[in-house]
């Protein structure tokens, strides 16, 4: 198993996991229950892991999702400035 992302909260981890699974990559969040039970225990972050052979594709998909989110956020900010 390879860690492809580390998140700061369970919601972010579930979002990234869903991105991967929507693209046919099974993803795991082994820290999910620990983070929900006590955020103090997840101080090192919540890890998203995939099978080793899917790691490169998973990282590519997550990078694309991050770029799309950043672009959408910029467009929202520009719309707010126009108003």
Secondary structure as UniProt FT lines:
FT   STRAND          2..7
FT   HELIX           10..22
FT   TURN            23..24
FT   STRAND          27..28
FT   TURN            30..31
FT   HELIX           32..37
FT   HELIX           39..42
FT   TURN            43..44
FT   STRAND          46..50
FT   HELIX           52..54
FT   HELIX           55..82
//
